[in-house]
Amino acid sequence: GINAEYGDLMGCCPSKVTPVVASCPECDKNYDATVVGNVGAELYQHIASVHSPGLGAIECVLCESHILVKSSQGFIDHLKKEHNFTAKNGISIECPECGLEFSSSQDELGDELYEHFNSWHISQNISCSLCNSRVNGEDYIEHLREEHDYITRDEMPNVVTDHANLLGAGVISPGLCENRAIPKPGDRVLCKWGDWQYFDSTILSFNKVKMEYYIEWDDQDPTDRHVKIENLAINEPPMEDEIGIGSKVLFHQGRYGANADLGRLSGVRWHQGVITKVSTDSQGVKRYSGEHTKTEADGKWVTYKDYCKWFNDYTLDELRCPPNIFDILDQNTDMQGKDTQCDIYISYCPSDSQSDSKAGLVKNKVKHDYSTMTDPAQLKKKLQSMGYKVHCQKRIKGSKELDLASNVTSIKNCKVFVCSISDDYAKNDNCRTEMQYAKKTAHKPVIPIIVGNGKSWEWQASVVGMLIAGERYIDFTNISFYDEKFEDLKTQVKGVVKEKQGGEEEDEDTTTDKPKNTKKDIFISYCWSNSYLSKEANEVKSLSGNEFNDPRRIKSLLAEKYADSVWLDIEQLTSGQVNGMFEQITSGLIDAKVVCAFISTQYAKSDNCKMEFQFAVKSLRKPFIPICVGEDMEWMQSVIGALVTGSGIPAVEMIDITNEKHFEDKIFEILSRISDHVRPPTSAAADHSAETEPDNSETESPPPDYCTAIRSRAPQPGDKVISLHFQYAYYTSTIISFDRENMTYYIEWDDGDPSGRHPKYNQVGLNVEPDEDDIGVGSTVFFPQGSYRGTEGNNTGGVRFHEGIVQSCQRRDGIMFYSGHHSRGADDGKWVTYKDYNYYFTDMTTAQLRIAPNVMDALFQMDN
């Protein structure tokens, strides 16, 4: 494993560790860093001669081309060929940079000029591969220290875990490289060798035809150096949403000794395992337990020292994940072959399909009562009959093996990805791979549907469940509701795929994602975990509340009086795209005349619910009716509580309702409150005065201060902001522009740094003091901690901000003080070894804190 708190320690063995070493950020090659100046020069020379042009090659001052030179002759050849350089009288030549003349024998002219250029001019032209700034070669290590938090063993705190001691130590560079999904030459990896063991190595090349890597073992073993893509994993910790119950991982267990006869050094053994349990310890750190996937029956060696069938309580730092084969194919497959375009890609497990089972495509026969199950293959046929072009898993002609190249191409080119989820689906390696590729790499709109027999929902604890956590899905497990659920699927597909090839007659107005009559006067804002009907439909794991305070049930009763004027997410959201969902919610809130907010502790902890409520109340200044549901009042300490309390609006209490009479009384109270803002359609028709008196409650445009309210919360070009740079550290900057499609800003750093200038919308906060009702327990804030020095030619220095979670709010002498802790740790790739680091922040005021914009604020601001 690695100790992520202090960064990359991969592949170092105690026998090979020097007292202080520095690693190349491109290939991790080690250099003696005892003397900083020397290692800067050594590291520069290494980059200039080994890595690609532009990362450290000579930049010719005459033509500005980058020349990769490994000898003086290469440089002289370039001067002769491109610039007609010749020696004066055969014994002298001028430096093209400074004009210094060299006189010597013809054979030595090149060597002298090259050495001069290398000593006086080249070192000024090194380009940092991390930020592209130009750095003097001898100052390279200092640049890495200042700008990329590069520290040596003797500079880090005296805290080292057993795993760090196990793997040895060198220069620690937390987060120096991003988490890369696709292994490439130069990457540190773990590769399979022999009897199902994995060892440290470095990729040298990749064979696209054979789909295999050529590697070099860290222990210098000369054998088995050609590795298939499925037998390799990048030696970096995975992201949290990449691992769940059922995920295959690599874990370390045991060591091996050196063998002088083979020329092999000692090292650490890694093994393939499967996650069987995920837990959270007292410090909030996720722990993973599981067992070996291979046994003695598979040919695995199980008699080595320290062997155990199980591995327990590993952190993300100690695990590795194999690459997604679809990601690799994506980079190495021609995407423009025939028949690659499709409207819909349906991903499903063959064991969930009666058609596939009959065709003999199910390897391990499972006993399913297919008469009670929805067949995804039949869904494909029905969608095709409507004119959609639908693809699913293709197989190699004449074989039962999957045609992975064709499948990745189809997913890459589809308009929407429909994943047919079940326990079997979550356990199937190919299905998980398809879904992760579609959602995380290809960024496709995803429509989750639930198939299978519906008896078990274990998939929710898998990586599949994590990938759709909080999203709406369509439950096809009850075959008696098939027609109703298919209509739901058809509506969602139509929201993404707007043009069909023929077949079923088009409904009117299919040119928009929104259904007919989209303007709704009443917006229902609620958390699914408080809905009894949601729990009955298996849409949530647990319920906080009961049938007498179910927001969905209450909505249906409100609709009896207000007909088609009530907005509810499950009836209105039609697109599988994340931004499309936010846009529709934003539009619904803008159109609404009143918001019914069903508030609970679960509501206050939901990012989406907080987003809705803050946008409606703070930005749009909409009238709202707070309705207390769930089982407790812990939400009062949250930002939701601050907004409700500050408004002075009394809440409708529904927590303790246990009978129909009490329930009816509360419904009457809610209807009465709504009537203050919205006139029921029936009364408007009957009331003669409505024909003569204008209805001032209906406004076609926002109130006068409406856009001002939005402007004050959403950053726009020209605004001073706090923005994410690298390793979850934030700095002051100015917004230049906004990319609405990708929801990213383009910014200019106040310190002049040229790197990291495209943060996402939620990684930017206005550099202005927030209001008290913007912050409560559970709120995400940016807080100052630590400073940094300027670097000549790169930045001027300044104060660091960090993302944190507020844990307490206390008012003293009329001033509100906030305390909390970092929301990111070493496991997330955050740098935690900077000077003045403290996990906690204490007694900060609104003057010191900043907040990120609401995505709805950002969307609305850029549209207006």
N, C-alpha and C positions, 0 to 999 in steps of 0.2 A: 504494500500500500504506500501511500504518500501522506505526508503531513501537510494538508492543504493550508493550514494556518501559516505556514512558512514557505509555501510554494513548491515548485518542482524539485523532487529529490530522486527522480526516476533513474533506475539502473545503476546507481553508484554503490560499489561494494567497499567495505572497510579497507580491504587490501589495496584498493586503487585510489583512495582518497588522499589528496595533498592537503596540507594544513589550511590553505585558502585557495580556492580555485574560482575561475570565472567561466561561464558557459556561453558559447555563441548562441544568440537568440534564433538563428536560422536552423542549426543542426545539433545544438547542445554540445559541441566539442569543447573540452575543457582546456583552460590555459591558467598558468600560474599567476595569481592575482596578488601576490605578496607586495609587489610594487605596482601601484596603480598605473603609473605612466607606461611601464613596460607592457603591461597586459593590454592597454589601449592600443599600442602600436602592433602588438602581436595579433590581437583580435581583428584589427583593421586589415593587416596583411592577409589573414585567413579569409576574410570576407571578400577582399578584392580579387583573390586568386581562385577561390572555390565556388562562390555563389554567382548568381546570374547578373548580367549587366544592369546597372542602375542601382544595385544594392551595395556597391562598394568598388566598382571598376573605375579605371582612369577616365576622367572626362576631358577629352581633347579640347583645349581652349580655342582652337582654330575652327572646328566644325561642330562643337558641342555634342559629338557622338560619344557614347560610352564604349570603351575598349577593354575587353577582358584580357589582361596580359598576365602570363605566367613566366615571362622572361623579358629581358630587355629587347630581344630581337622582335618580339611582337609589336612593341611600341615603335621601334625604328621602321619596321615594315609598313606600319600604318602611315607614318610621316612621309615615307618615300612614295607609297602608292597613291595616297589621297592629296598630298600637298607638295609633291615634287621636291622633297628635301634632298639635297646632296651635300657632301662634305666639301668645305672650302679647301681647294688645293689638295684634297684627299686626306688632309690631316686635321681639319677643324670643323666644328659644327656648333650652331647656336641653339640655346634652349628656346623653344617657341613661346614660353611663358614669360621669362625675364630677360632674355637676350644674352645671357652669360655664355661665353664662348669656351668650348673645350677643344684642346689640341692633344692629339695622341695618335697612336697607330690606327690604321683603318679598322683593324679587328676589335680594338678596344673602345672605339668611339661610342658604339651603342651602349655598352655596359656603363660607361661613365655618365652619359646623358640620362640613362634610365635611373641610375642610383641618385643622381642629382634631383631629377623630377620626383622620384619616390620620396626623397627626404624633405624637399622644400615645397612641393606643390600638390602632390597627390593627396597627402593627408588632409588637405583643406577641402577635398571634394567628396568625402565619404557621405553617403546618404543613409540615414538610420532607417532600417527596414520596418520599424514600428510606427514612425510618425513622418517619415520622408524629409525631415529637416536635415540641413547640411551640418556636419559635425567634424571638427578636427580629429584625425585618427587617434592621436594621443589623449584626447579628451573624451573618447568614446565611452569609457567606463563611467566617468563623471556624468556624462549625459544620461546614461542608463539609470544611474542612481537618482538624479534629480527629476527626470521626466517619467521614468517608468518603474520607479521604486525598486531598483536593483540593489540588493544588499548582500554582503558576504557573511559567512558564518561568524566571524569575530565581531560583526556589527549587530547581529540579531540578539534579542533578549535571551536570557539563560533559562529558556523553557523549551524542551525538546521531548517529543513523545517517543514511546518505545519504537514505533514504526519508523520514525525519523532516524533513530539510532541504528535500527536494523538495516536501513538502506544506505546509511552513510550520509555525508553532507558535502555540499559545495556551495556555489553561489546560489542564493535563493532569489528567485524572481517571480513572485506571485502574480499570476495573471498576465505574464509577459506576452503570451500568445493566446489568441482566442480559442475557445473550445471548437475544434475543427471536426466536422462530421466525416470528412473524406480523407483517408490516409494518402499521403503523397511522399515522394522522395525527400529524405531529410527528417521525416517524422520519427519520433520515438514510439515504439510499439511493443506489444507482447505477441509472440507468435507461437503456434503449436509446434512441438518437437516430440517425436517418438510417441510414447504411450500416454497420450492425452495430458501432457504437461505443457505449460506455456512459460516462455522466458523472455527477458529483456533483449531488445534488438533495435536496429535502425534501418529504415527503408532506404535502399539504394536506387531501385528502379521499379517500373511497373510494366508488365507485358499485357497490352490490351487484348491481344488475340487469345492468349491462354488465361487471361484474367487472374494473374498471379503476380506476387511481389517477389523481388530479389532482395534479400536482407543481409545484414551483418550482425551476428550475435555479439552482445556486449562482453560476453565471457570469452570471445575469440574462438569459439568452437567452429571448425571448418565444415561441419556436416549440415545437411538438410536446410539449405539456404533459399529454397524456392517454396513459397508459401501461398496457398490458395486464399482468396479474399475472405472466405468464411472462417478461416483459421487464424485470424489476426484481429487485434484490438488496439486502438490508439491508447497510449499510456498516459491518459489524462482522466480525471474523475468525470463521471457523467453528470448530466443535469438531473434534477429531482424528478421531472416528469418523464424521464427515460426509464425509470425502474419502478416496478410494482410487483405484487404477488404474481408469480409465474414467469417473471423475466429471467432470461439467461444472462449470467454475468461471469466475470473472471474474478477470483479472490485468491489472495496469497495464503499459502500454508506450507511451512517447512523451508529448509535451506539445503544447498548442496555444496560440497567442497570442491576445491581446485584439483585439477589433474594435470600434472606437469608433462606427462607423456603425450597427452592430447593437446597440450598448449591451451588448456581451458582454465579460466579463473572461477572463483566461487560466485554464488548468487542466490537469488530467491526463487522459489517455485510458485507458479500460479496455476490455478485449476478452474475448469468450467463448473459452475453451479447454477442452481435455480432458487429463486427467492420464494420462501414459504411463509414468511412472517415479516410484517413491517410495524414497528412501534416507535414511540417518541419518548425520549428520556426526560428527566426532571429539568434539564436545561433547554428543552425544546428541540433537541437534535434528533433527527430520524435515525433509527437503527434498523439494520437489515440482517435477517437470519435465513439460512437455507441449508441445502445439502448438495453434494456432488451429483452431477448429472450422469457421470460414467462410473461404472463399477468394474470389478475384476472380470466379470463376464464380458465386458466390452473391450478387454485387453488393457485396462488401466492398471498401472502399478500402484498398489495400495499398501505396500509394506515399508515405505520410506518413513524416516523418523518424523514424528509429529503428525502423522496421518490421523485424521478424524473424519468420519462420514459427514459431520455437520460443521457449519461455520455459524457463529453467533455474534449478534450485536455489532456488526461492521457498520462503519459510516460510509457516506458516499466517497470520501477520500480513499477508502481502502478497496474500492470496487472499480472494475473497468467494464465497458460495454463494447461488444463487437460492432463494427460499422454497419449501417443500414446498406445492404447490398443494392437497394434501389438508388441510393444516393450515388454510389459508385457507377452504376449503369447509366444514371442520368448524365454523368460527366463523360461517359465513353461510348454513348450510343447515338446513332444518327436518328434524330427525332422527326425527320421529314419523310419517312418511308410511306408507302401507300397505306391507305386505310388507318391512318393514325389519329384522325380527328374524330371526336365523339361528343355527344351532349352529356351523357351520364356514364360514369364508371361505377358498377355495383361490385363491391367487395364482400365476399362471404366465405364461410367455411364449408367445404363440400359435405361434411357430415350433417349440416343443417338443411341440406337439399335432398329431397326424395329423388329428384331427377338425377343428380350426380351419384347418389347411392346406387340407383338402378344401373347406371352406366359403368359401375365398377371403379369410380374415381375416389372412393373413400378407402384409405389404406388400412386403418384400424376400425373394423366394423363396430359401430355403436348401436345399441338398441334404442331406437327412437320410435315413438308412435307418430309417424308422419301425418296421419289423418288429422291430428290436432295442431299441426305446425304450418306456418307460412313458408312456402318454398321461395327463396330469393331468385332462383332461376325462372320461376313463373312470373315474378314481378318484372323481371327483365323483358319477358315476352309481352306482358301487358303494356309496358311503357313503349316498347317498340311498335305495338299496334296503334299507338297514339301518334306515331310519327317521329318519335325521338330515336336518335342513333345511340344505342346502348352497348357498351363493352363490359366484359367481366374477364375473369382469369382465362387467358389463352394457354393452350398446351402445344408443345412441339408436335408437328405433324407426324402421325404414326406412333406417338408415344403418350404416356400419361404424365410425363414430366412437364412442369410449367415452363412456358416461354417467357422468362423474366424480362428479357429485352423488350418484347412486344408489350408486356404489361406495364412496364415503367413508362413506355412511350404513350400508351393509352391514358394513363393517369396524368401524365404531364400535359396532355392535350385536351383532357376532358373539361367540361364547363362546371360540373358538380360531381362530387364524390359521395356516393351513398354507401355507408358502412353498415353491414348487417350483423349486429353485435349479439353475441351469446357467450356462454362459458366456453364452448368449443372454439369460438372465434378468438377469444382472449388467450387461449392456450396454444393456438396455431402460430408457429413462427412466421410463416409467410403472410398471414392476415395482419399480424401486429406490424410487420415490416411495411406492408402496403399502407396501413393507416398512418403510421408515423411519417412516412414519406409524403403522403398526400397533404397532411395537416402541417407538418413542421418544415418540410423542404419546399414542396411545390405550392404551399399556401392556397390550397384549393378550398372552395366552399364545401363544407361537410354537412351532410344530413344524416344523423344517426338514427337507425331503426333497430328495434330490439326483436330478435327472432328466437328460435329454439323453443323448448317446451315450457319455459317460464317458471320452472320449479326452483331454479337457483339463480341468484344474481351475484354470484361470486366475482363475475367480471368487473364489478364496480371497484374492487380493490386492486385490479391489475393496472398496467400502464394504459390500457385501452380506456378504462374508467377514468383515469386521471386526465386523459386527453380530451374528454368531453365533459369534465366536471362542470356543473352549473349550466350546461347547455340543454336545450329542449330536445327530447327525442320522441319518436313515434313507436308505441308499443304494439307490435304485431303478434305477441305471444298468445293472445286470446283470439282464436280463429273466428269466433262468432262476431267479432267487431271488425272483420277484415275489410268490408266495403267502406266503412266509416274511416278506418285508418288509411286506406288507399287514397281516399279523397284528400286526406290531410297531406299525404306524401305528394300527391299530384299538385296540390297548391304550393307546397314548398319548392318543388322542382320548377314549376312555372315561374316562381319568383326569381329564379336564377337563370333558367334557360328561357329566354324570351321569344325565340323564334323556333318554330317546328318545321319539319320537312313535309308535312301533310298528315293524313290520317284523320284523327278526331277533329271536328269543327272547332275553330277557335272561339273562345268566349270573347265578349266585348272587352275593350280596353285592357289588352294584355301587354301593353307597352310600358307598364310600370310595375314596380315591385309591390305596390300597395293594392289592397283589395278595394272594391267599390265603397263609396261613402266613407272615406277614411277619416273625415273630420269628426271627432268625438268630443262632446262637451265635458265628459267625466273621465278622468284618468285613474285607473286602479294601480297603485304602486304597492307591491307586497313581496314577501319572501316565500318561495315554494315550500320551505320547511314548516310554514305555518298553515299550510293548506291540507285539510283532511282528504279532499278529493285527489290532491297530488300524491299523497301517500297511498291511497287506495289504488292509484294507477301505477304504483311502483316507480314513480318519477323521483322520489327522494328516499334516503335510507331511513330517516327517522322523522317523527312529527312532534312539534311543540305547539300544542293547542288542541282543539277538538272540533266537532262538527258544528258547534254553535258560534264559533268565531272564525270560520273558514272564509277567507277573502273571496274565493271563487264562488262559493255558495251565495255569499252576500251580493256579489256582482250579478248573479242570475236574478235575484229579487229586485235589485235596482233597475235591471233591464225591463222588468214588467211595467215599470212606470215611465222609464226614459227610453224604451225601445232600443234603437240602434245607435244610441248616443254614449255608450259606455265602452271605454278602451280597456281591453284585457290582453296581455301579451300572447297567450296561447291562441287567441283568435285573430291577432293582427300581424304578428311577425311572420314574414313569408320567405325571407332570404336566409341562405346558409352562410352568408358572409358576415364576419364579425362587425366590420364597419357598417355594413348594411343594416344589421340589427340595431346598432347605436343610432344610426340615422333615422330609422323608423320610430324608435323610442323618443328621440329628440323632437321629431315632427309631431308625434302624439302629444307630448307635453306642451309644445308651442300652441297647438290647436285647442287644447283643453281650457275650459273656463274655471274648473276646480279640480284639485287633486285629492283623492281619498287615499291617504297614506296609512297602511295597516302596519303599525310600528311594533317591533318586538326586539328582543336581544339578538335574535338571528338576523333580523332586518338591519340592525345597527352594525353587525359584523360583516355584512355582505357588501363588497365593493360596489357591485352594480346597484344595489338598493340605495346606498349612500350617494352614489353618483346621481341617480334619478332625483332624490329628495333635495340635494344641495342645488342642482341645476334648476329645479322647479321653484324652490323657495328663495335662494340667494340670487340666482341669475335672472330668472323670469319673473320673480316676485308674484307667483301665482297664489291665489287663495287656496288654502288647503285645510283638510279636516283630518286631524290626527286621531286614529282609531287604535286603541291598545289591544293587541292580541298576544298569542303565545302563552307563556306560563309565569313570567316574572317581569320586574321593572329595572333590571340591570342596565338597560339601554339609556337610562337617565343620565349616566356619566359620560355618554358618548357625544359626538358632534351632533347626532340626531336629537339627543336630549337637550343640548344647548340651544338648538334652533327652535324646538318646540317650546321650551321654557321661555326663551327670549321673545317669542311671538305673542305670548299671553293668551293664546287660543286654547280653550279647555278641550281635553281629549274625551272621546267617547270610550268609556271603559267596557271592554268585552272579555277580559281575561277570566272572570269568575262565572260566566254564564253557564248554566247547567240544564235549563229547561226551555221549552218552546215559547212560553209566555214571556219570559225575560228576553228571549231572543227577538221576539216580535216588537217588544218595546224599544229595543236598541235600533232595529231596522227603521222604525218610525222616527227616532231621533236623528239618524243619519240622513233620511229623506228630507226631514225638516231643514237640516243644515245645508243640504245640497240646494234646496229651493231658494236659498238666499242668493245663489249665484247662477242657477240654471232653471229656466222655465220648462216644465214638462210639456212635451209636444201636444198632449191632449188638452191641457188647460189653455195653451196658447191659441188653439183653434176655437175654444168655446168662449174665451174672454173677449167681449166686444171691444174693450178698451185697448186691446192689443192691436186693433186695426187703426186706432187713432193716435195712440201714444207710442213713440219709438221705444224699442227695446235696447236700453243703454247697456245691458249686460253683454250684448253681442258686439264685439269689436273686430273689425277686419284687419287692424294693425295693432301693434303693441302700444302700451301706454307711453307717454312722452319720455320717461326715464328708462324704458325697457332696454334699448340698445346701449345706453350708458352703463347699465348694470352688467350686461354681458362684457362690454369693453373693459370693465374694471377687473374681470376675473380671467379672461383668456388672453394670453400673450399674442402679440401680432408684430409684424415688422417694425423695427425701431425701438421696441421695448427692451429695457434692461432686465435680464433674467439670471437665474441660477441654472446651470446646465450640467448634465452628466458628461464626464470626460472618459476616463478609463477606471476600471477596478472599483466602481461604485463610489467615486469621489466627484463632487460637484464644484464648479467654479463660476465666477461672474462672467457674463457675456452679453452680447446684444443680438437680437434676432434680425436676420437679413431677409429671409423668406420662409414660406411654409409649403410643403409638398402634401397636398390633401390626399392624394391616392395612397401614399405610403405612411401618412400621418407622422411626418418627420419635419423638424425645423432645420433650416440652415443658419448657423450662427457664426459670430465673430467673437473670439475670446478677448476679454479685456486685457489679458497679459500678452497678447500677440501670438500665442501658440498657433501654428498652422494645422494642427492635427485634430481629429475627433470632432468635426464640425457639423455632424448630422444626427443630433439626438432625437429620440422619439417624443411624441407629445407629452407623455407622462414622465419624461425625464427632464422637464423644463418647468421652472416655477418663476412667477413674476418676482422680481427683486423689490417687493414692497411689503410692508407690514400687514399681515392678515388680520381680520377681525376676530374677536374672541369666539364668536359663534361659528368660526371656520374650523376650530380645533376642539377636540374632546378626547376622551379615553378611546384608544384604538385608531386615532387619526394618524395618517402618514405625513410626516413633515421633513423638511430639510433643516439641519442644525449645524452651526459652525463648530469645528474642532480641529485644531492644528493649523499650521501655516507652511508655506514652502518658499524657498529662495528662488530668485530669478536666475535664468540661464542666458548668458550673452548670446544674442542672435536668435533666441527662441521665445523666451517669455520673461516677464518682469517680476514674477512672484506674486503671492497673495494669500488669501485665506481659503482653506478647504471647507466645503460643506458636505454633509453626509445624510443619507436617508435614514429616518428613525421612526419608531412607533411610540406614541404617547401612552404612558401607563397611569399617570395620575395628574390631576389638575387641582391646585390649591390656591385659594384667594387669601392674600395677606396684605393688610393695610390698603385694601382696595385694588391691589394688583394681582392678576392671575399668573401663577407660576406653573410651568409644565415640566414634567420629568418623564424619562423613558429610556429606551435603548436603541442601538443600531438594529435596523431591520435586515441587514445583510451581514454575513460572517465570512470566515475563511472558506467555508464549504461552497459559498456562492462565487468565489473568486475575488472577494474583496480584500484589499490590502489592509492588514491589521497590525503592522509593525512600525508604522510611522510614529514620529515623536508626538507625545501628548495623546496617544490613542487611549481611549477608555470606552469600554462597552456601554456604559451608561452616560446619559446627559441629565443634568440636574438643575432645577429652578431656573429655567429659561423663560423669558417673556415673549410676547408676540413680536416685540421689536427685534428679537434675535432669530426668530423662526420664519420659514417660508413654506409655501404649499404649492403642490403641482396642480395644473389646471385639470378640470373635468373634461373628459373626452367630448362630452356633449357641448361644453362651452367652446372647445376648440373647433368642432365641426360647424357650429352655428356662426362663430366669429368669422371663419374663413368663407362662409357662404354669404355673409352680409357685410 
